Amino acid sequence: MENKRTCLYDKHVALGALISPFGGFDMPIQYSNIVDEHQAVRQHCGVFDVSHMGEVLVYGTDAERFVNHIFTNDVRGMADGKILYGMMCYEDGGVVDDLLVYKKDAGSFFLVINASNIDKDWEWIQQQAAGFDVTLENQSEQYGEIAVQGPEAEQVMEQTLGISCKELTFYTFKVIGDIIVSRTGYTGEDGFEVYASSSYINECWDKLMAAGVKPCGLGCRDTLRFEVGLPLYGDELSETISPIMAGLGIFVKLDKEEFIGKDALAKQKAEGVSKKLVGIELHDKAIPRHGYSVLKDGNVIGEVTTGYHTISTDKSVCLALIDSQYAALGTDVEIQIRKKTFPGTVCKKRFYDKHYKKD
């Protein structure tokens, strides 16, 4: 099957981007190089094409009750214009997807899902809607999306795109006609995401390029999210890695009356889990990669989910899913990299501090 292309694909080709398949799309991995793009976002501002993400609109009399039924977080009492992060889970606690839920009003919610899961999520959401008075619309083809990220993002949004965002705090959004603008992102920096028609997203991209804002690919999107401990579906969350295993229990509201997966996740929280996601810092410059084995006293106890030599802190670190008995901070472990083992220590999963605008 041929990969899809976003509305900005021709712009990426014209800029000489390295294009590679991701989540069923041909996406830009880098333009200049990952380090320069990463540093632009940490220090100034960069823009990402994230039009591959999926969007589902849920509206109707039972919209709030239905979203709460399929979502681990709690949308009851959310103010209009607020956003919550959480997961959709199977009955056994495995993760269908992690997502953002935007509350437009009491009867209307906008779900933002991962590109690689759009078809699966859409089918699953439809299956769960039986018995609820809701209308579902898969709007993934209707929206393009850009993410403007970095400490100068607010200034760029206002001066280059003419969108005032001062009133938006972290995880809030506003609707301007057919455009949705939120103070969100996947980099650990302040920033905004703009959802709109393909034509408007193309206009925004051209203005940003003309103003000298650095285009950034998915390569540095991964290094940025990794440094601040944000999970990637398929690596740190999956059908077999629950939110409790991943250390994301704060987004699982067990005080809700019900939601899909509640019983299994409550049991995991009460009884503990066999595997936990941890950070590991190596005592060497070697780079741990996805799938590499983690060892203790010569025995395999888990594997790396994501690993890099960090750009912001110059350390070789990784996230790894390991046997829970070895998950305590300070535990000495080893990582098998090709034919050698390298010593490391279990550490916090966040390797770099986030810089969100909370107030």
Rosetta blueprint (number, residue, H / E / L):
1 M L
2 E L
3 N L
4 K E
5 R E
6 T L
7 C L
8 L L
9 Y H
10 D H
11 K H
12 H H
13 V H
14 A H
15 L L
16 G L
17 A L
18 L E
19 I E
20 S E
21 P E
22 F E
23 G L
24 G L
25 F E
26 D E
27 M E
28 P E
29 I E
30 Q E
31 Y L
32 S L
33 N L
34 I H
35 V H
36 D H
37 E H
38 H H
39 Q H
40 A H
41 V H
42 R H
43 Q H
44 H L
45 C L
46 G E
47 V E
48 F E
49 D E
50 V L
51 S L
52 H L
53 M L
54 G E
55 E E
56 V E
57 L E
58 V E
59 Y E
60 G L
61 T L
62 D L
63 A H
64 E H
65 R H
66 F H
67 V H
68 N H
69 H H
70 I H
71 F L
72 T L
73 N L
74 D L
75 V L
76 R L
77 G L
78 M L
79 A L
80 D L
81 G L
82 K E
83 I E
84 L E
85 Y E
86 G E
87 M E
88 M E
89 C E
90 Y L
91 E L
92 D L
93 G L
94 G L
95 V E
96 V E
97 D E
98 D E
99 L E
100 L E
101 V E
102 Y E
103 K E
104 K E
105 D E
106 A L
107 G L
108 S E
109 F E
110 F E
111 L E
112 V E
113 I E
114 N L
115 A H
116 S H
117 N H
118 I H
119 D H
120 K H
121 D H
122 W H
123 E H
124 W H
125 I H
126 Q H
127 Q H
128 Q H
129 A L
130 A L
131 G L
132 F L
133 D L
134 V L
135 T E
136 L E
137 E E
138 N E
139 Q L
140 S L
141 E L
142 Q L
143 Y L
144 G E
145 E E
146 I E
147 A E
148 V E
149 Q E
150 G L
151 P L
152 E L
153 A H
154 E H
155 Q H
156 V H
157 M H
158 E H
159 Q H
160 T L
161 L L
162 G L
163 I L
164 S L
165 C L
166 K L
167 E L
168 L L
169 T L
170 F L
171 Y L
172 T E
173 F E
174 K E
175 V E
176 I E
177 G L
178 D L
179 I E
180 I E
181 V E
182 S E
183 R L
184 T L
185 G L
186 Y L
187 T L
188 G L
189 E E
190 D L
191 G E
192 F E
193 E E
194 V E
195 Y E
196 A E
197 S L
198 S H
199 S H
200 Y H
201 I H
202 N H
203 E H
204 C H
205 W H
206 D H
207 K H
208 L H
209 M H
210 A H
211 A L
212 G L
213 V L
214 K E
215 P E
216 C E
217 G L
218 L H
219 G H
220 C H
221 R H
222 D H
223 T H
224 L H
225 R H
226 F H
227 E H
228 V L
229 G L
230 L L
231 P L
232 L L
233 Y E
234 G L
235 D L
236 E L
237 L E
238 S L
239 E L
240 T L
241 I L
242 S L
243 P L
244 I L
245 M L
246 A L
247 G L
248 L L
249 G H
250 I H
251 F H
252 V L
253 K L
254 L L
255 D L
256 K L
257 E L
258 E L
259 F L
260 I L
261 G L
262 K H
263 D H
264 A H
265 L H
266 A H
267 K H
268 Q H
269 K H
270 A H
271 E H
272 G L
273 V L
274 S L
275 K E
276 K E
277 L E
278 V E
279 G E
280 I E
281 E E
282 L E
283 H L
284 D L
285 K L
286 A L
287 I L
288 P L
289 R L
290 H L
291 G L
292 Y L
293 S E
294 V E
295 L E
296 K E
297 D L
298 G L
299 N E
300 V E
301 I E
302 G E
303 E E
304 V E
305 T E
306 T E
307 G E
308 Y E
309 H E
310 T L
311 I L
312 S L
313 T L
314 D L
315 K L
316 S E
317 V E
318 C E
319 L E
320 A E
321 L E
322 I E
323 D E
324 S H
325 Q H
326 Y H
327 A L
328 A L
329 L L
330 G L
331 T L
332 D E
333 V E
334 E E
335 I E
336 Q E
337 I E
338 R L
339 K L
340 K E
341 T E
342 F E
343 P E
344 G E
345 T E
346 V E
347 C E
348 K L
349 K L
350 R L
351 F L
352 Y L
353 D L
354 K L
355 H E
356 Y L
357 K L
358 K L
359 D L
